[in-house]
Amino acid sequence: MKNYFVYILASKKNGTLYIGVTNDLNRRIYEHKKNLVEGFTKKYNIKTLVYYESTNSIESAINREKQFKKWNRKWKLKLIEEKNPMWLDLSIDL
């Protein structure tokens, strides 16, 4: 069974946020940290994994990503702080 992930990266605590979806969280976070991904995360130096969820359905992951992107910032910050109040880099434990 394949896993899919929706994740949130941050530039710093309460900083700029990025929401993405992937089928390989380790690889994708590595790409962000090494600036191998052109675009928003590279431009704004967004490298800290502060939140992620997994599912076995790509449709569910994409729908959740779309849901997060529609949320206002306050809701996103609340979600992060409920699971990761210290804004630790969760990629260390992957």
C-alpha positions in Angstrom: 0.0 0.0 0.0 1.4 3.4 -1.0 1.4 6.4 1.4 0.8 10.0 0.3 1.6 13.1 2.4 0.3 16.6 2.7 2.9 18.8 4.5 3.5 22.3 5.7 6.9 23.9 5.6 7.8 27.2 7.4 10.6 29.7 7.0 10.6 30.2 10.8 8.1 30.2 13.7 5.1 32.2 12.5 7.0 32.8 9.2 6.1 32.2 5.6 4.3 28.9 5.0 4.2 26.4 2.1 1.8 23.6 1.7 2.6 20.6 -0.6 1.7 17.0 -1.3 4.0 14.1 -2.2 4.3 10.4 -2.3 7.8 10.4 -0.8 8.1 12.8 2.1 11.8 12.1 2.8 12.8 12.8 -0.8 10.6 15.9 -1.1 11.9 17.5 2.2 15.5 16.7 1.1 14.8 18.6 -2.2 13.4 21.6 -0.3 16.3 21.7 2.1 19.0 21.4 -0.6 17.2 24.1 -2.8 16.7 21.6 -5.6 13.1 22.9 -6.0 12.8 26.1 -8.0 10.1 28.4 -7.0 8.4 29.6 -3.8 10.3 27.6 -1.2 13.7 28.4 -2.6 12.8 32.1 -3.1 11.6 32.5 0.5 14.1 30.0 2.2 11.3 27.8 3.5 12.9 24.5 4.7 11.4 23.5 8.1 8.9 20.7 8.2 6.4 21.8 10.8 3.4 19.6 10.0 2.4 16.6 7.9 -0.3 14.0 7.6 -0.3 10.7 5.7 -3.0 8.8 3.8 -3.1 5.9 1.4 -5.2 7.8 -1.1 -3.7 10.4 -3.5 -7.2 11.9 -3.9 -7.5 12.4 -0.1 -4.0 14.0 0.1 -4.8 16.4 -2.8 -8.1 17.3 -1.3 -6.5 18.0 2.1 -3.9 20.2 0.4 -6.6 22.2 -1.4 -8.5 22.5 1.9 -5.4 23.8 3.7 -4.7 26.3 0.9 -8.2 27.7 1.3 -7.8 28.2 5.1 -6.9 31.5 6.5 -3.5 31.9 8.2 -4.9 31.8 11.7 -6.4 28.3 11.1 -3.1 27.0 9.7 -1.1 28.3 12.6 -3.5 26.7 15.0 -3.2 23.4 13.2 0.6 23.5 13.4 0.7 24.6 17.1 -1.8 21.9 18.2 0.6 19.2 16.9 4.0 21.0 17.0 3.8 23.9 19.6 7.6 24.4 19.5 7.7 24.5 15.7 10.4 21.8 15.7 11.7 20.5 12.4 9.8 17.2 12.1 12.1 16.0 9.3 14.7 15.1 11.9 12.5 12.2 13.0 11.7 10.9 9.5 
